[in-house]
């Protein structure tokens, strides 16, 4: 078994100003997306035929729109889906991003709105933009999950697997309830945030990057992104503890994360199949 390392969630303190690792991970994610986007824009032969019209300035604009959509949508989505009581307690809790609490599904809605605004500005099609952006996102998801790990949140159920991680009771008393008085460590738990970092971050990045390295029909890359993210997130939720203040929504296993992932999984499958069908029809018509 493994023991959770001693990691201070605050990376740097400058008097009253505290810089949290969680926030830094988001900066890392945005920086990686920007660098990858710049690279794709500079290599017009890379990716689908739709990539050839991208400039470095357009990538800069797109990442800016995406940053606003991710932060605003992610925080608002989390508070609406998972933390409504926090809003009622103090509406200013909406602004406390450094404490953690960002919803991918809310962030996705925010980014979709950002893509729509960007597409209108540059007179592009929505999926023209989303196909370019999708492969840039997973490494940001990886960085965000590492931020979750440093924050000590989103743990899984108890496990006997050798990589199960026990938590210090002094920092995580909520995970030591029911243990003998004076217990120092919790029982080993699934590090589910690291599972998500690997699947939603590393694996999803590799698959999308390779898939988009050859010409694909419009919507195919976006559809594959939604399909795989929904599948990975739905699967890991089986091992992840539900939010304590929400619990299971139904059947003693359905979580909020799974419920929110179902539309992504189904919608992604529809987009991918529709894109491949249109691509096949176009090829047949050319023949």
PyMOL commands that set and color helices and strands:
alter all, ss='L'
color gray80, all
select helices_A, chain A and resi 21-42+49-53+56-81+84-89+91-95+97-99+104-122+126-151+173-175+192-211+220-236+256-286
alter helices_A, ss='H'
color red, helices_A
select strands_A, chain A and resi 2-3+10-14+17-20+165-166
alter strands_A, ss='S'
color yellow, strands_A
deselect
rebuild
show_as cartoon
